[in-house]
Amino acid sequence: MEKDIGICDECGSEFLLSSSKMRSLCPECAHILYGYENCSHVFKNGRCQKCLWVGRMSEYIKNIKENQQ
C-alpha cells in the first residue's frame, strides 16, 4: 500500500496527506490556523507514527501558540 506524502505550505514538514483535512497543510498547522481536528501525535524517533509530522513549526505558528497560552 502506497502512502501519499505532502509538504506543508506553512511549516515545510512532510505529512501523510490522509491525516489532514487540508492538502496543503499538515494536521498541526491546519488545526492551529483553521481549527481542524489535529492528529493525536505519537512520536517515535522524532516523527509522528500517525501523520509523519516531524514537529516543525514556522515562526508564525510558534507566535500563535505562544499567544494562546
C-alpha positions as CSV (number, residue, x, y, z in Angstrom):
1,M,0.0,0.0,0.0
2,E,1.4,3.3,-1.1
3,K,1.1,6.3,1.2
4,D,0.7,9.8,-0.3
5,I,3.0,12.3,1.4
6,G,2.7,16.1,1.1
7,I,4.8,19.0,2.2
8,C,3.1,21.5,4.5
9,D,3.0,25.0,2.9
10,E,3.3,26.6,6.4
11,C,6.0,24.7,8.2
12,G,7.7,22.7,5.5
13,S,7.3,19.4,7.2
14,E,6.4,16.2,5.4
15,F,3.0,14.7,6.4
16,L,0.7,11.9,5.4
17,L,-2.0,13.5,3.2
18,S,-4.8,11.3,4.5
19,S,-4.1,12.6,8.0
20,S,-5.1,16.2,7.3
21,K,-8.3,17.9,6.2
22,M,-6.3,20.2,4.0
23,R,-4.0,19.0,1.2
24,S,-1.5,21.9,1.6
25,L,-1.2,21.9,5.4
26,C,-0.1,19.3,7.9
27,P,-2.6,18.4,10.6
28,E,-0.8,20.6,13.2
29,C,-0.9,23.8,11.0
30,A,-4.4,23.1,9.8
31,H,-5.5,22.8,13.5
32,I,-3.8,26.0,14.6
33,L,-4.7,28.1,11.6
34,Y,-8.2,26.9,10.9
35,G,-9.4,24.8,13.8
36,Y,-9.5,21.5,12.1
37,E,-9.1,18.4,14.2
38,N,-5.4,17.7,15.0
39,C,-3.6,14.4,14.9
40,S,-3.1,12.8,18.4
41,H,0.6,12.6,17.7
42,V,2.6,9.6,18.8
43,F,6.3,10.4,18.3
44,K,9.0,7.8,17.7
45,N,12.5,8.8,16.5
46,G,11.4,12.4,16.0
47,R,8.4,11.6,13.7
48,C,4.7,11.1,14.4
49,Q,3.9,7.5,13.6
50,K,0.3,8.5,12.7
51,C,0.8,11.5,10.4
52,L,4.5,11.6,9.8
53,W,4.9,15.2,11.0
54,V,8.3,16.0,12.5
55,G,7.3,18.7,14.9
56,R,8.5,21.6,12.8
57,M,6.7,24.9,13.2
58,S,7.0,28.2,11.3
59,E,7.7,31.4,13.3
60,Y,4.1,32.4,12.6
61,I,2.7,29.2,14.2
62,K,5.1,29.5,17.1
63,N,3.8,33.0,17.8
64,I,0.1,31.9,17.6
65,K,0.8,29.0,20.1
66,E,2.7,31.3,22.5
67,N,-0.2,33.8,22.5
68,Q,-2.8,31.1,23.2
69,Q,-1.1,30.1,26.5
